[in-house]
Amino acid sequence: MTTVLAVSGSRRERSYTKRSLRVVLDTAGEMGLETKMIDLGAVDLPLYHPDRDEQGDSAELTRRVRESEAVVLGSPVYHGSYSSTFRNFHDYCSKEEFRETAVGLVATAGGGSYGPTLEHMRSTVRGVHGHTVPEQVGVRSASKKYDGDRLTDDDTRRRLEELGVAVVEEARRLHPSS
């Protein structure tokens, strides 16, 4: 069965990034795919060290990416780019993890700017040969789009659902027998 894995680069317990990724995963689940989430705020992942092969949960986390046909990466916007939590996780990943993997991108902003974050994520995924879908979602003023855990903004919901569909379709194209 095809698996869609979301990776949340937020450490916040009530993260808008995680909530937004959940919408993408719900869409993939409705299309018959198995869905899973890695919450980087809840794992043991020491700062990447290139001279050490495995640290903390790194082997398990990279295995989960490698075994997924699709991965949706999400990060809050920090200083015009992605979070250090996302970057640290991504440093553990290589071409081996993202080979023949459909990738979707989500960035959540407290304010209005998320474009550079998505571009930085896209270029780092390209560096490990992930198949990033053209659809990507930036959520501007994320706290105003949610009421508790419920996404109240219809346009944001539509875009997140469209991302879910695009990632599933790319995963199926890359893995027709899954």
N, C-alpha and C positions, 0 to 999 in steps of 0.2 A: 504494500500500500504506500502511496506517495505521502510524504511527511512535509508539512510546512512548519518551520521552526522560527519563532520570533525571538529576538535578542534585545532586551531592554537595557540601554546604556545609562539608565537613571538609577540613582541610589535611594531616591525618595520612596517612602512606603506608599504614599498616595499619588504616585507619579502619573502625570498626564500622558507621558510617553507610553507607559504600560497600558493605560486605558485605551489609547489610540491603537496600539498594536493588537489589543484584544478584539477590536472591531474588525481588523484585517483577518485575524485568525477565525473569528466567527463566520466570516464570509467564506473562507477556505473550507471550514468544517461543513457549511451548508452545501458545498460543492462535492462533498464526499471524501475529503482528505483528512488524514490524521493531523492534529495540530498540537504543538507543544510550545512552551515559553521558557526561556532562560532569563531569570531576573538577576542581573549582575550585582544588584545590591544584596543578594542573599547567598552568594557563593564565596568560597575561599579562593581568591585569585590574586596572589601577590604581584607586585610590580614586575613586569616582564624583565627577565635577565637573559640575554642571548647566550650566555655560557652555561645555562642550566636547561636541560631538556624539558623537564616537567616540574611544575610547582603547584602546590595546592590542588585545586580541581581542574587544572588546565587540560590534562589528558582526557578527562570525561567530557569537558565542554567542547573541545575541538573534535572529539569523536562524534558528538551529537550533531555538530555542523556538517562534518564530513558525510554522515549517514542520511542527511536530509536532502531532498530533491529541491527544496525551496527554502530560502531564509529571508526573513524580513527584519532588517536592522533598524532600530530606533534609538534616537538620542535627543536629549534636551539640548537647546542651544546654550553654549557657554562661550562668551567673548567672541561671538561670530563664527564659532566652529562647533565641533562635537565635544562631548564630555570626556574628561580624562578616563573615566570608567570605561566608556566605549573604546577609546584609543588603546587602553591597556589590554582589553580583551582581543581587539583586532590585531595587536602585535603578536599574539600567540598563533594567529591563523596564517596559513600560507596557501599557495596554489593547490596543495593537496586537499585542503578543506573545501575550497570553493570551485573545484573542477566540476564542470557540467552542472552548476547550481544556479537556479533562477534566484535573483535577489531583488527585493523591494526595499525602498528607503522611506523612513518617516523621521521628521524633525519637529519637535514641539518648542515653541518660543513663548516666553513670558510677555514679550513685546511683539514687534512687528516683523523682525528680520530673521529669516531662516534660510535664505538662498545660499549663502556661502557654506552653511553646515551641510546641506544636501550635496553641494558640489564637492566638498572635501570628502564626504562619505563615498560618493560616486567614484572619485579618482582613486581612493584607497582600495575600493572593491575591484576596480579595473586592474590595479596592480597585482591582485591575487587571482585574476582571470575569472571573476564572478560574472555571470550574465545578468547585469542590472537591467531591469525593465525600464522603458521610457517613463512610465507613470511613476511619480514620486509625490509624497504628500508633506507639505509644511503646514503646521497648525499655528497660525498667528494668534497671539493673546489667548493661549490655551485655557487659562482659568475662566475665561468668559464663555467658553464653548461647552463647559461641563457644569452640571448641577449634581454635585456629589459624584457618584460613579457613572451617571447617565450623561451621554453625549446629547446635547440639546440642539446643536447646530446642524441643520439638514445638509448644507453644502459640504461641510467637513465629513459627515457620515458618508455621503455619496462618494466623495473622493477616496476615502479609506476603503470603502467597499469595492470601488473600481480598481484600486491597487491590489486588493485581494484576488479579484478575478484575473488581473493581468499576471500576477505571480503564478497562480494556478495554471493558467494557459501556457506560460513559458515553461513551467516544470513539466507539463504534459508533453510539450513539443520536444524538450530535451530528453525525456524519459518515457517514450510512448508505450512501453510494456509495463510500466509501474501502475 
